[in-house]
Amino acid sequence: MTLAADHAACSAVLDGSGSSFALPIRLLPQAKRQGTTALYAFCRRADDIVDDAADSRAAAVELDGFERRLQAALSGDFVDDPVLRAVADTARRFTIPAACLFDILDGMRMDLEPCRFDTFHDLEEYCRRVASAVGIASIHVWGYLSPAALPTAHACGLAFQLTNILRDLSEDRDRGRLYLAREDLQACGCTAADVAAGGDGPELNRLVRLYTERTATCFRDAAQLDRLLTTDGRIVFRAMFGAYHALFKAVRRAGTAVFTRRVQPPKTLLLAKTLAGVVAGPRP
């Protein structure tokens, strides 16, 4: 197998995913496109291990094996997995901190059991692993101009993941998962059972406002990443920011409806916002 074939296998993962990230990634020049696609395929593979396993114990065993093979690939040993060979090549070529890749896997492990977060700090740490670590790895590939880009990439990952959490509240409930902090529920006067039941009472209104206001703050902080990236990175960041901010605005408009249905704007709107973001830049 050649590295070209390994990266082609990653492209096949992205092409078959239907991900909204596919178009922004295609805006990158070839080497950076390959590297970002390898990161995407790596995350997709890890996510599939968690979602497709028969039970959490089987998923944990498979994820541990995947992590061992990642470590081997990063150490220069041969592994029989084109995605891991491609992501190891990407990490070496673009000096991605290995900790980012292992953080992603640690975040996946947190999804193996019903999620409960006592504090928002606990929830933020989960988001750092499953989202911000991806963003920090990505900007190493795209190119950044200042170390200030690293904490700003964390804010971006937090904005995107909190948007995902709000969008997916009803689906996660059906899986026995709740990605909201217990301290926030208590502060707003509601319980996990209230969230599961849904409704439009003042307590749930306060809760959804609390989380949408936090997410809006993260988007404002994340917008600063635009001036901290190289031209290549700025283009792909703007595309992703435009699509995710459009999704967030739809979630925010839905209000307490997020507790009972998954909010999903039309794909044509997201495509339009993606392209508009490239031209106009981030507008939180």
PyRosetta script that sets phi, psi and omega in degrees:
from pyrosetta import init, pose_from_sequence

init()
pose = pose_from_sequence("MTLAADHAACSAVLDGSGSSFALPIRLLPQAKRQGTTALYAFCRRADDIVDDAADSRAAAVELDGFERRLQAALSGDFVDDPVLRAVADTARRFTIPAACLFDILDGMRMDLEPCRFDTFHDLEEYCRRVASAVGIASIHVWGYLSPAALPTAHACGLAFQLTNILRDLSEDRDRGRLYLAREDLQACGCTAADVAAGGDGPELNRLVRLYTERTATCFRDAAQLDRLLTTDGRIVFRAMFGAYHALFKAVRRAGTAVFTRRVQPPKTLLLAKTLAGVVAGPRP")
pose.set_psi(1, 144.2)
pose.set_omega(1, 178.2)
pose.set_phi(2, -107.1)
pose.set_psi(2, 162.7)
pose.set_omega(2, 176.1)
pose.set_phi(3, -61.7)
pose.set_psi(3, -34.5)
pose.set_omega(3, 177.7)
pose.set_phi(4, -60.7)
pose.set_psi(4, -41.8)
pose.set_omega(4, 178.6)
pose.set_phi(5, -67.8)
pose.set_psi(5, -37.5)
pose.set_omega(5, 178.0)
pose.set_phi(6, -61.2)
pose.set_psi(6, -45.9)
pose.set_omega(6, 180.0)
pose.set_phi(7, -69.5)
pose.set_psi(7, -30.7)
pose.set_omega(7, 175.2)
pose.set_phi(8, -65.3)
pose.set_psi(8, -35.9)
pose.set_omega(8, 176.7)
pose.set_phi(9, -63.9)
pose.set_psi(9, -37.4)
pose.set_omega(9, 176.8)
pose.set_phi(10, -66.8)
pose.set_psi(10, -39.6)
pose.set_omega(10, 177.7)
pose.set_phi(11, -61.5)
pose.set_psi(11, -37.0)
pose.set_omega(11, 178.4)
pose.set_phi(12, -65.2)
pose.set_psi(12, -36.0)
pose.set_omega(12, 176.6)
pose.set_phi(13, -63.0)
pose.set_psi(13, -47.3)
pose.set_omega(13, 180.0)
pose.set_phi(14, -64.1)
pose.set_psi(14, -44.9)
pose.set_omega(14, -177.7)
pose.set_phi(15, -62.8)
pose.set_psi(15, -33.2)
pose.set_omega(15, -178.6)
pose.set_phi(16, -86.9)
pose.set_psi(16, -1.5)
pose.set_omega(16, -173.1)
pose.set_phi(17, -86.4)
pose.set_psi(17, -27.0)
pose.set_omega(17, -172.6)
pose.set_phi(18, 69.9)
pose.set_psi(18, 17.7)
pose.set_omega(18, -176.1)
pose.set_phi(19, -68.6)
pose.set_psi(19, 145.1)
pose.set_omega(19, 175.2)
pose.set_phi(20, -69.8)
pose.set_psi(20, -13.2)
pose.set_omega(20, 178.5)
pose.set_phi(21, -79.1)
pose.set_psi(21, -12.5)
pose.set_omega(21, -173.7)
pose.set_phi(22, -60.4)
pose.set_psi(22, -45.6)
pose.set_omega(22, -178.8)
pose.set_phi(23, -65.7)
pose.set_psi(23, -49.4)
pose.set_omega(23, 178.1)
pose.set_phi(24, -56.7)
pose.set_psi(24, -40.0)
pose.set_omega(24, -179.2)
pose.set_phi(25, -62.7)
pose.set_psi(25, -34.8)
pose.set_omega(25, -179.6)
pose.set_phi(26, -68.4)
pose.set_psi(26, -13.5)
pose.set_omega(26, 178.9)
pose.set_phi(27, -77.9)
pose.set_psi(27, -10.2)
pose.set_omega(27, -178.0)
pose.set_phi(28, -83.5)
pose.set_psi(28, 153.6)
pose.set_omega(28, 171.1)
pose.set_phi(29, -64.8)
pose.set_psi(29, 163.7)
pose.set_omega(29, -165.4)
pose.set_phi(30, -54.0)
pose.set_psi(30, -51.9)
pose.set_omega(30, -175.3)
pose.set_phi(31, -62.2)
pose.set_psi(31, -43.0)
pose.set_omega(31, 179.4)
pose.set_phi(32, -72.0)
pose.set_psi(32, -33.2)
pose.set_omega(32, 175.1)
pose.set_phi(33, -63.0)
pose.set_psi(33, -44.4)
pose.set_omega(33, 178.1)
pose.set_phi(34, -61.3)
pose.set_psi(34, -45.4)
pose.set_omega(34, -178.7)
pose.set_phi(35, -63.3)
pose.set_psi(35, -44.3)
pose.set_omega(35, -180.0)
pose.set_phi(36, -67.5)
pose.set_psi(36, -37.0)
pose.set_omega(36, 177.3)
pose.set_phi(37, -65.2)
pose.set_psi(37, -38.5)
pose.set_omega(37, 176.7)
pose.set_phi(38, -62.6)
pose.set_psi(38, -41.2)
pose.set_omega(38, 176.1)
pose.set_phi(39, -61.8)
pose.set_psi(39, -43.1)
pose.set_omega(39, 179.0)
pose.set_phi(40, -61.0)
pose.set_psi(40, -46.8)
pose.set_omega(40, -177.7)
pose.set_phi(41, -63.4)
pose.set_psi(41, -37.8)
pose.set_omega(41, 176.7)
pose.set_phi(42, -60.3)
pose.set_psi(42, -48.0)
pose.set_omega(42, 179.6)
pose.set_phi(43, -64.4)
pose.set_psi(43, -39.1)
pose.set_omega(43, 179.4)
pose.set_phi(44, -63.1)
pose.set_psi(44, -42.7)
pose.set_omega(44, 179.3)
pose.set_phi(45, -63.2)
pose.set_psi(45, -45.7)
pose.set_omega(45, 179.9)
pose.set_phi(46, -63.3)
pose.set_psi(46, -41.5)
pose.set_omega(46, 179.4)
pose.set_phi(47, -63.9)
pose.set_psi(47, -39.6)
pose.set_omega(47, 179.6)
pose.set_phi(48, -66.2)
pose.set_psi(48, -34.6)
pose.set_omega(48, 176.6)
pose.set_phi(49, -58.5)
pose.set_psi(49, -44.1)
pose.set_omega(49, -179.5)
pose.set_phi(50, -69.0)
pose.set_psi(50, -42.9)
pose.set_omega(50, -173.6)
pose.set_phi(51, -78.8)
pose.set_psi(51, -29.5)
pose.set_omega(51, -171.0)
pose.set_phi(52, -97.9)
pose.set_psi(52, -10.8)
pose.set_omega(52, -177.6)
pose.set_phi(53, -68.9)
pose.set_psi(53, 154.2)
pose.set_omega(53, -178.6)
pose.set_phi(54, -65.2)
pose.set_psi(54, -34.1)
pose.set_omega(54, 178.8)
pose.set_phi(55, -156.3)
pose.set_psi(55, 173.1)
pose.set_omega(55, -174.9)
pose.set_phi(56, -65.9)
pose.set_psi(56, -33.1)
pose.set_omega(56, 179.8)
pose.set_phi(57, -66.6)
pose.set_psi(57, -44.2)
pose.set_omega(57, 178.3)
pose.set_phi(58, -63.3)
pose.set_psi(58, -39.7)
pose.set_omega(58, 178.9)
pose.set_phi(59, -63.7)
pose.set_psi(59, -41.1)
pose.set_omega(59, -179.9)
pose.set_phi(60, -62.5)
pose.set_psi(60, -42.0)
pose.set_omega(60, 179.4)
pose.set_phi(61, -63.8)
pose.set_psi(61, -44.5)
pose.set_omega(61, -178.7)
pose.set_phi(62, -67.6)
pose.set_psi(62, -38.1)
pose.set_omega(62, 179.5)
pose.set_phi(63, -66.9)
pose.set_psi(63, -37.0)
pose.set_omega(63, 176.8)
pose.set_phi(64, -62.6)
pose.set_psi(64, -42.2)
pose.set_omega(64, 178.2)
pose.set_phi(65, -65.0)
pose.set_psi(65, -39.0)
pose.set_omega(65, 177.9)
pose.set_phi(66, -62.5)
pose.set_psi(66, -40.8)
pose.set_omega(66, 178.9)
pose.set_phi(67, -66.0)
pose.set_psi(67, -40.2)
pose.set_omega(67, 178.6)
pose.set_phi(68, -63.2)
pose.set_psi(68, -40.1)
pose.set_omega(68, 179.0)
pose.set_phi(69, -69.1)
pose.set_psi(69, -34.1)
pose.set_omega(69, 174.6)
pose.set_phi(70, -61.7)
pose.set_psi(70, -46.2)
pose.set_omega(70, 179.8)
pose.set_phi(71, -60.1)
pose.set_psi(71, -41.1)
pose.set_omega(71, 178.7)
pose.set_phi(72, -63.4)
pose.set_psi(72, -44.6)
pose.set_omega(72, -179.4)
pose.set_phi(73, -63.3)
pose.set_psi(73, -41.0)
pose.set_omega(73, 179.1)
pose.set_phi(74, -66.6)
pose.set_psi(74, -27.2)
pose.set_omega(74, 179.4)
pose.set_phi(75, -82.9)
pose.set_psi(75, -3.7)
pose.set_omega(75, 178.8)
pose.set_phi(76, 94.8)
pose.set_psi(76, 4.7)
pose.set_omega(76, 177.8)
pose.set_phi(77, -81.9)
pose.set_psi(77, 155.4)
pose.set_omega(77, 177.9)
pose.set_phi(78, -76.8)
pose.set_psi(78, 134.9)
pose.set_omega(78, 172.5)
pose.set_phi(79, -129.1)
pose.set_psi(79, 146.1)
pose.set_omega(79, -176.0)
pose.set_phi(80, -89.4)
pose.set_psi(80, 59.7)
pose.set_omega(80, -178.5)
pose.set_phi(81, -153.3)
pose.set_psi(81, 108.9)
pose.set_omega(81, -175.8)
pose.set_phi(82, -62.8)
pose.set_psi(82, -32.8)
pose.set_omega(82, -179.9)
pose.set_phi(83, -66.4)
pose.set_psi(83, -44.0)
pose.set_omega(83, 179.3)
pose.set_phi(84, -68.8)
pose.set_psi(84, -35.8)
pose.set_omega(84, 176.0)
pose.set_phi(85, -63.9)
pose.set_psi(85, -40.5)
pose.set_omega(85, -178.9)
pose.set_phi(86, -69.2)
pose.set_psi(86, -40.5)
pose.set_omega(86, -178.3)
pose.set_phi(87, -72.3)
pose.set_psi(87, -32.3)
pose.set_omega(87, 175.2)
pose.set_phi(88, -66.8)
pose.set_psi(88, -40.7)
pose.set_omega(88, 175.5)
pose.set_phi(89, -61.1)
pose.set_psi(89, -41.5)
pose.set_omega(89, 179.1)
pose.set_phi(90, -64.3)
pose.set_psi(90, -43.5)
pose.set_omega(90, -179.9)
pose.set_phi(91, -61.8)
pose.set_psi(91, -40.5)
pose.set_omega(91, 179.2)
pose.set_phi(92, -69.7)
pose.set_psi(92, -43.5)
pose.set_omega(92, -174.6)
pose.set_phi(93, -66.6)
pose.set_psi(93, -37.2)
pose.set_omega(93, -173.9)
pose.set_phi(94, -111.9)
pose.set_psi(94, 13.7)
pose.set_omega(94, 178.0)
pose.set_phi(95, 49.8)
pose.set_psi(95, 48.0)
pose.set_omega(95, 175.2)
pose.set_phi(96, -74.1)
pose.set_psi(96, 128.9)
pose.set_omega(96, 176.4)
pose.set_phi(97, -59.6)
pose.set_psi(97, 128.2)
pose.set_omega(97, 179.7)
pose.set_phi(98, -58.2)
pose.set_psi(98, -29.5)
pose.set_omega(98, -179.3)
pose.set_phi(99, -57.8)
pose.set_psi(99, -31.8)
pose.set_omega(99, 178.6)
pose.set_phi(100, -60.9)
pose.set_psi(100, -44.2)
pose.set_omega(100, -177.8)
pose.set_phi(101, -67.9)
pose.set_psi(101, -39.9)
pose.set_omega(101, 179.3)
pose.set_phi(102, -72.4)
pose.set_psi(102, -32.5)
pose.set_omega(102, 174.6)
pose.set_phi(103, -61.0)
pose.set_psi(103, -40.7)
pose.set_omega(103, 179.4)
pose.set_phi(104, -59.3)
pose.set_psi(104, -44.3)
pose.set_omega(104, 179.7)
pose.set_phi(105, -67.2)
pose.set_psi(105, -37.2)
pose.set_omega(105, 176.3)
pose.set_phi(106, -62.6)
pose.set_psi(106, -37.7)
pose.set_omega(106, 176.4)
pose.set_phi(107, -64.2)
pose.set_psi(107, -39.7)
pose.set_omega(107, 177.4)
pose.set_phi(108, -62.1)
pose.set_psi(108, -37.9)
pose.set_omega(108, 178.7)
pose.set_phi(109, -61.5)
pose.set_psi(109, -33.1)
pose.set_omega(109, -179.6)
pose.set_phi(110, -64.8)
pose.set_psi(110, -21.3)
pose.set_omega(110, 179.7)
pose.set_phi(111, -86.1)
pose.set_psi(111, -1.4)
pose.set_omega(111, -177.1)
pose.set_phi(112, -76.0)
pose.set_psi(112, -20.7)
pose.set_omega(112, 178.0)
pose.set_phi(113, -122.0)
pose.set_psi(113, 157.8)
pose.set_omega(113, 176.1)
pose.set_phi(114, -51.8)
pose.set_psi(114, 126.3)
pose.set_omega(114, -172.7)
pose.set_phi(115, -83.6)
pose.set_psi(115, 131.1)
pose.set_omega(115, 172.8)
pose.set_phi(116, -137.6)
pose.set_psi(116, 130.4)
pose.set_omega(116, -178.2)
pose.set_phi(117, -122.1)
pose.set_psi(117, 120.3)
pose.set_omega(117, -179.2)
pose.set_phi(118, -70.7)
pose.set_psi(118, -41.5)
pose.set_omega(118, -175.4)
pose.set_phi(119, -125.9)
pose.set_psi(119, 162.9)
pose.set_omega(119, 175.3)
pose.set_phi(120, -66.6)
pose.set_psi(120, -30.2)
pose.set_omega(120, 175.9)
pose.set_phi(121, -59.0)
pose.set_psi(121, -41.3)
pose.set_omega(121, 177.7)
pose.set_phi(122, -61.9)
pose.set_psi(122, -43.1)
pose.set_omega(122, 179.3)
pose.set_phi(123, -65.4)
pose.set_psi(123, -39.9)
pose.set_omega(123, 179.2)
pose.set_phi(124, -63.4)
pose.set_psi(124, -36.8)
pose.set_omega(124, 178.3)
pose.set_phi(125, -65.0)
pose.set_psi(125, -38.8)
pose.set_omega(125, 174.7)
pose.set_phi(126, -61.2)
pose.set_psi(126, -46.4)
pose.set_omega(126, 179.5)
pose.set_phi(127, -62.9)
pose.set_psi(127, -36.5)
pose.set_omega(127, 178.0)
pose.set_phi(128, -59.1)
pose.set_psi(128, -39.9)
pose.set_omega(128, -176.7)
pose.set_phi(129, -75.5)
pose.set_psi(129, -48.1)
pose.set_omega(129, -172.2)
pose.set_phi(130, -84.3)
pose.set_psi(130, -18.4)
pose.set_omega(130, -175.7)
pose.set_phi(131, -126.3)
pose.set_psi(131, -54.4)
pose.set_omega(131, -176.5)
pose.set_phi(132, -63.5)
pose.set_psi(132, -36.4)
pose.set_omega(132, 178.4)
pose.set_phi(133, -62.2)
pose.set_psi(133, -35.1)
pose.set_omega(133, 176.2)
pose.set_phi(134, -66.5)
pose.set_psi(134, -43.3)
pose.set_omega(134, 179.8)
pose.set_phi(135, -63.6)
pose.set_psi(135, -42.2)
pose.set_omega(135, -179.7)
pose.set_phi(136, -66.7)
pose.set_psi(136, -41.1)
pose.set_omega(136, 175.3)
pose.set_phi(137, -60.9)
pose.set_psi(137, -41.4)
pose.set_omega(137, -176.4)
pose.set_phi(138, -65.0)
pose.set_psi(138, -41.4)
pose.set_omega(138, -177.0)
pose.set_phi(139, -71.2)
pose.set_psi(139, -19.6)
pose.set_omega(139, 171.3)
pose.set_phi(140, -65.9)
pose.set_psi(140, -35.1)
pose.set_omega(140, 177.5)
pose.set_phi(141, -74.8)
pose.set_psi(141, -44.9)
pose.set_omega(141, -174.7)
pose.set_phi(142, -70.0)
pose.set_psi(142, -35.8)
pose.set_omega(142, -176.2)
pose.set_phi(143, 104.2)
pose.set_psi(143, 127.4)
pose.set_omega(143, 177.2)
pose.set_phi(144, -132.6)
pose.set_psi(144, 159.9)
pose.set_omega(144, -168.4)
pose.set_phi(145, -102.7)
pose.set_psi(145, -15.5)
pose.set_omega(145, -174.0)
pose.set_phi(146, -153.0)
pose.set_psi(146, 148.3)
pose.set_omega(146, 175.3)
pose.set_phi(147, -59.0)
pose.set_psi(147, -19.9)
pose.set_omega(147, 177.6)
pose.set_phi(148, -61.7)
pose.set_psi(148, -17.2)
pose.set_omega(148, 178.6)
pose.set_phi(149, -65.7)
pose.set_psi(149, -26.7)
pose.set_omega(149, -173.9)
pose.set_phi(150, -68.2)
pose.set_psi(150, -52.7)
pose.set_omega(150, 176.0)
pose.set_phi(151, -66.3)
pose.set_psi(151, -28.7)
pose.set_omega(151, 178.0)
pose.set_phi(152, -69.6)
pose.set_psi(152, -35.2)
pose.set_omega(152, 174.6)
pose.set_phi(153, -64.2)
pose.set_psi(153, -33.2)
pose.set_omega(153, 175.5)
pose.set_phi(154, -64.1)
pose.set_psi(154, -43.9)
pose.set_omega(154, 177.9)
pose.set_phi(155, -60.3)
pose.set_psi(155, -38.0)
pose.set_omega(155, 178.7)
pose.set_phi(156, -65.4)
pose.set_psi(156, -46.0)
pose.set_omega(156, 177.7)
pose.set_phi(157, -60.6)
pose.set_psi(157, -38.6)
pose.set_omega(157, 179.0)
pose.set_phi(158, -66.5)
pose.set_psi(158, -42.5)
pose.set_omega(158, 178.3)
pose.set_phi(159, -60.6)
pose.set_psi(159, -46.5)
pose.set_omega(159, -178.7)
pose.set_phi(160, -65.7)
pose.set_psi(160, -43.3)
pose.set_omega(160, -176.1)
pose.set_phi(161, -71.9)
pose.set_psi(161, -37.8)
pose.set_omega(161, 175.9)
pose.set_phi(162, -63.4)
pose.set_psi(162, -35.7)
pose.set_omega(162, 174.7)
pose.set_phi(163, -62.3)
pose.set_psi(163, -44.6)
pose.set_omega(163, 176.9)
pose.set_phi(164, -59.4)
pose.set_psi(164, -43.3)
pose.set_omega(164, -178.3)
pose.set_phi(165, -61.2)
pose.set_psi(165, -46.2)
pose.set_omega(165, -179.6)
pose.set_phi(166, -66.4)
pose.set_psi(166, -39.8)
pose.set_omega(166, 179.2)
pose.set_phi(167, -63.5)
pose.set_psi(167, -36.6)
pose.set_omega(167, -169.3)
pose.set_phi(168, -101.6)
pose.set_psi(168, 13.6)
pose.set_omega(168, -175.3)
pose.set_phi(169, -54.7)
pose.set_psi(169, -44.3)
pose.set_omega(169, -176.3)
pose.set_phi(170, -69.8)
pose.set_psi(170, -39.8)
pose.set_omega(170, 179.0)
pose.set_phi(171, -68.2)
pose.set_psi(171, -40.6)
pose.set_omega(171, 178.7)
pose.set_phi(172, -65.7)
pose.set_psi(172, -35.7)
pose.set_omega(172, 176.7)
pose.set_phi(173, -57.1)
pose.set_psi(173, -43.3)
pose.set_omega(173, -179.1)
pose.set_phi(174, -66.9)
pose.set_psi(174, -19.5)
pose.set_omega(174, 176.9)
pose.set_phi(175, -96.3)
pose.set_psi(175, 5.5)
pose.set_omega(175, -179.4)
pose.set_phi(176, 78.0)
pose.set_psi(176, 22.6)
pose.set_omega(176, -177.7)
pose.set_phi(177, -116.2)
pose.set_psi(177, 143.2)
pose.set_omega(177, 175.7)
pose.set_phi(178, -139.4)
pose.set_psi(178, 109.8)
pose.set_omega(178, -176.5)
pose.set_phi(179, -96.6)
pose.set_psi(179, 50.0)
pose.set_omega(179, 173.9)
pose.set_phi(180, -130.7)
pose.set_psi(180, 146.4)
pose.set_omega(180, -175.5)
pose.set_phi(181, -77.4)
pose.set_psi(181, 138.6)
pose.set_omega(181, -180.0)
pose.set_phi(182, -60.4)
pose.set_psi(182, -37.1)
pose.set_omega(182, -179.8)
pose.set_phi(183, -64.2)
pose.set_psi(183, -31.6)
pose.set_omega(183, 179.1)
pose.set_phi(184, -73.1)
pose.set_psi(184, -39.4)
pose.set_omega(184, 176.1)
pose.set_phi(185, -60.2)
pose.set_psi(185, -45.6)
pose.set_omega(185, -179.3)
pose.set_phi(186, -63.3)
pose.set_psi(186, -41.4)
pose.set_omega(186, -179.5)
pose.set_phi(187, -63.6)
pose.set_psi(187, -30.1)
pose.set_omega(187, -179.3)
pose.set_phi(188, -92.7)
pose.set_psi(188, -1.4)
pose.set_omega(188, 175.7)
pose.set_phi(189, 81.2)
pose.set_psi(189, 27.6)
pose.set_omega(189, 180.0)
pose.set_phi(190, -134.4)
pose.set_psi(190, 172.2)
pose.set_omega(190, -176.8)
pose.set_phi(191, -123.6)
pose.set_psi(191, 172.2)
pose.set_omega(191, 175.6)
pose.set_phi(192, -61.5)
pose.set_psi(192, -33.9)
pose.set_omega(192, 177.8)
pose.set_phi(193, -65.5)
pose.set_psi(193, -37.7)
pose.set_omega(193, 176.7)
pose.set_phi(194, -63.3)
pose.set_psi(194, -42.0)
pose.set_omega(194, 178.8)
pose.set_phi(195, -62.8)
pose.set_psi(195, -42.7)
pose.set_omega(195, -179.5)
pose.set_phi(196, -64.6)
pose.set_psi(196, -36.2)
pose.set_omega(196, -178.6)
pose.set_phi(197, -76.5)
pose.set_psi(197, -27.2)
pose.set_omega(197, -177.8)
pose.set_phi(198, 74.6)
pose.set_psi(198, -168.9)
pose.set_omega(198, -178.3)
pose.set_phi(199, 127.7)
pose.set_psi(199, -172.5)
pose.set_omega(199, -175.4)
pose.set_phi(200, -134.1)
pose.set_psi(200, 31.8)
pose.set_omega(200, -179.3)
pose.set_phi(201, -75.4)
pose.set_psi(201, 168.7)
pose.set_omega(201, -177.2)
pose.set_phi(202, -63.2)
pose.set_psi(202, -32.6)
pose.set_omega(202, -178.8)
pose.set_phi(203, -65.9)
pose.set_psi(203, -46.8)
pose.set_omega(203, 179.3)
pose.set_phi(204, -69.1)
pose.set_psi(204, -32.5)
pose.set_omega(204, 174.7)
pose.set_phi(205, -61.6)
pose.set_psi(205, -43.6)
pose.set_omega(205, 178.4)
pose.set_phi(206, -62.9)
pose.set_psi(206, -39.9)
pose.set_omega(206, -177.9)
pose.set_phi(207, -65.1)
pose.set_psi(207, -46.9)
pose.set_omega(207, -177.9)
pose.set_phi(208, -69.2)
pose.set_psi(208, -33.0)
pose.set_omega(208, 175.8)
pose.set_phi(209, -65.4)
pose.set_psi(209, -41.1)
pose.set_omega(209, 179.0)
pose.set_phi(210, -57.7)
pose.set_psi(210, -45.5)
pose.set_omega(210, -176.2)
pose.set_phi(211, -76.3)
pose.set_psi(211, -34.8)
pose.set_omega(211, 178.1)
pose.set_phi(212, -71.6)
pose.set_psi(212, -34.1)
pose.set_omega(212, 177.2)
pose.set_phi(213, -67.8)
pose.set_psi(213, -40.4)
pose.set_omega(213, 176.2)
pose.set_phi(214, -62.3)
pose.set_psi(214, -43.0)
pose.set_omega(214, -178.6)
pose.set_phi(215, -65.4)
pose.set_psi(215, -40.3)
pose.set_omega(215, 178.0)
pose.set_phi(216, -60.9)
pose.set_psi(216, -39.8)
pose.set_omega(216, 177.1)
pose.set_phi(217, -62.6)
pose.set_psi(217, -41.5)
pose.set_omega(217, 178.2)
pose.set_phi(218, -63.0)
pose.set_psi(218, -40.2)
pose.set_omega(218, 177.6)
pose.set_phi(219, -63.4)
pose.set_psi(219, -39.7)
pose.set_omega(219, 178.8)
pose.set_phi(220, -64.1)
pose.set_psi(220, -41.5)
pose.set_omega(220, 177.4)
pose.set_phi(221, -65.9)
pose.set_psi(221, -40.7)
pose.set_omega(221, -177.8)
pose.set_phi(222, -65.2)
pose.set_psi(222, -29.9)
pose.set_omega(222, -178.5)
pose.set_phi(223, -59.8)
pose.set_psi(223, -24.4)
pose.set_omega(223, 179.9)
pose.set_phi(224, -68.0)
pose.set_psi(224, -16.1)
pose.set_omega(224, 179.5)
pose.set_phi(225, -63.5)
pose.set_psi(225, -24.4)
pose.set_omega(225, -177.3)
pose.set_phi(226, -56.5)
pose.set_psi(226, -37.7)
pose.set_omega(226, -177.5)
pose.set_phi(227, -88.5)
pose.set_psi(227, -2.1)
pose.set_omega(227, -175.9)
pose.set_phi(228, -106.8)
pose.set_psi(228, 1.9)
pose.set_omega(228, -177.2)
pose.set_phi(229, -109.9)
pose.set_psi(229, 157.7)
pose.set_omega(229, 170.3)
pose.set_phi(230, -67.7)
pose.set_psi(230, 170.6)
pose.set_omega(230, -178.7)
pose.set_phi(231, -57.8)
pose.set_psi(231, -44.2)
pose.set_omega(231, 178.7)
pose.set_phi(232, -58.8)
pose.set_psi(232, -47.9)
pose.set_omega(232, -178.9)
pose.set_phi(233, -65.7)
pose.set_psi(233, -37.3)
pose.set_omega(233, -178.8)
pose.set_phi(234, -62.2)
pose.set_psi(234, -39.7)
pose.set_omega(234, -177.8)
pose.set_phi(235, -64.8)
pose.set_psi(235, -48.5)
pose.set_omega(235, -177.1)
pose.set_phi(236, -70.7)
pose.set_psi(236, -36.9)
pose.set_omega(236, 176.4)
pose.set_phi(237, -61.0)
pose.set_psi(237, -45.2)
pose.set_omega(237, -179.7)
pose.set_phi(238, -60.2)
pose.set_psi(238, -39.4)
pose.set_omega(238, 179.8)
pose.set_phi(239, -64.5)
pose.set_psi(239, -45.8)
pose.set_omega(239, -179.3)
pose.set_phi(240, -67.6)
pose.set_psi(240, -40.6)
pose.set_omega(240, 179.2)
pose.set_phi(241, -62.2)
pose.set_psi(241, -44.2)
pose.set_omega(241, -179.0)
pose.set_phi(242, -59.7)
pose.set_psi(242, -44.1)
pose.set_omega(242, -179.6)
pose.set_phi(243, -67.4)
pose.set_psi(243, -44.8)
pose.set_omega(243, -177.0)
pose.set_phi(244, -70.9)
pose.set_psi(244, -35.1)
pose.set_omega(244, 179.0)
pose.set_phi(245, -68.9)
pose.set_psi(245, -33.9)
pose.set_omega(245, 175.3)
pose.set_phi(246, -64.3)
pose.set_psi(246, -41.1)
pose.set_omega(246, 176.5)
pose.set_phi(247, -63.3)
pose.set_psi(247, -43.0)
pose.set_omega(247, 179.5)
pose.set_phi(248, -61.6)
pose.set_psi(248, -42.0)
pose.set_omega(248, -180.0)
pose.set_phi(249, -62.7)
pose.set_psi(249, -36.1)
pose.set_omega(249, 177.0)
pose.set_phi(250, -66.8)
pose.set_psi(250, -40.2)
pose.set_omega(250, 177.7)
pose.set_phi(251, -63.8)
pose.set_psi(251, -42.5)
pose.set_omega(251, -178.6)
pose.set_phi(252, -64.5)
pose.set_psi(252, -40.5)
pose.set_omega(252, 178.0)
pose.set_phi(253, -64.6)
pose.set_psi(253, -31.8)
pose.set_omega(253, -177.1)
pose.set_phi(254, -68.6)
pose.set_psi(254, -24.8)
pose.set_omega(254, 178.5)
pose.set_phi(255, 59.5)
pose.set_psi(255, -133.9)
pose.set_omega(255, -176.3)
pose.set_phi(256, -71.4)
pose.set_psi(256, -6.6)
pose.set_omega(256, 175.3)
pose.set_phi(257, -63.2)
pose.set_psi(257, -19.2)
pose.set_omega(257, 179.1)
pose.set_phi(258, -63.1)
pose.set_psi(258, -19.9)
pose.set_omega(258, -179.5)
pose.set_phi(259, -77.2)
pose.set_psi(259, -14.9)
pose.set_omega(259, -176.1)
pose.set_phi(260, -123.0)
pose.set_psi(260, -12.7)
pose.set_omega(260, 178.4)
pose.set_phi(261, -149.9)
pose.set_psi(261, 153.5)
pose.set_omega(261, 178.4)
pose.set_phi(262, -82.3)
pose.set_psi(262, 124.4)
pose.set_omega(262, -179.6)
pose.set_phi(263, -83.8)
pose.set_psi(263, 125.9)
pose.set_omega(263, 179.7)
pose.set_phi(264, -143.5)
pose.set_psi(264, 103.4)
pose.set_omega(264, 178.1)
pose.set_phi(265, -64.5)
pose.set_psi(265, 159.9)
pose.set_omega(265, 177.7)
pose.set_phi(266, -59.8)
pose.set_psi(266, 144.3)
pose.set_omega(266, 179.8)
pose.set_phi(267, -61.2)
pose.set_psi(267, -31.7)
pose.set_omega(267, 179.1)
pose.set_phi(268, -64.9)
pose.set_psi(268, -36.6)
pose.set_omega(268, 177.9)
pose.set_phi(269, -66.7)
pose.set_psi(269, -45.4)
pose.set_omega(269, 179.9)
pose.set_phi(270, -62.5)
pose.set_psi(270, -38.7)
pose.set_omega(270, 177.6)
pose.set_phi(271, -64.0)
pose.set_psi(271, -43.9)
pose.set_omega(271, 179.4)
pose.set_phi(272, -61.8)
pose.set_psi(272, -41.8)
pose.set_omega(272, -179.6)
pose.set_phi(273, -70.3)
pose.set_psi(273, -31.7)
pose.set_omega(273, 175.8)
pose.set_phi(274, -62.2)
pose.set_psi(274, -49.5)
pose.set_omega(274, -178.4)
pose.set_phi(275, -68.4)
pose.set_psi(275, -39.0)
pose.set_omega(275, 178.2)
pose.set_phi(276, -64.2)
pose.set_psi(276, -36.1)
pose.set_omega(276, 178.6)
pose.set_phi(277, -63.1)
pose.set_psi(277, -37.2)
pose.set_omega(277, 178.4)
pose.set_phi(278, -62.0)
pose.set_psi(278, -40.2)
pose.set_omega(278, -175.9)
pose.set_phi(279, -77.9)
pose.set_psi(279, -47.3)
pose.set_omega(279, -170.4)
pose.set_phi(280, -95.1)
pose.set_psi(280, -16.8)
pose.set_omega(280, -175.7)
pose.set_phi(281, 84.5)
pose.set_psi(281, 173.6)
pose.set_omega(281, -176.7)
pose.set_phi(282, -68.7)
pose.set_psi(282, 131.7)
pose.set_omega(282, 178.0)
pose.set_phi(283, -130.5)
pose.set_psi(283, 82.8)
pose.set_omega(283, -175.2)
pose.set_phi(284, -71.6)
pose.dump_pdb("model.pdb")
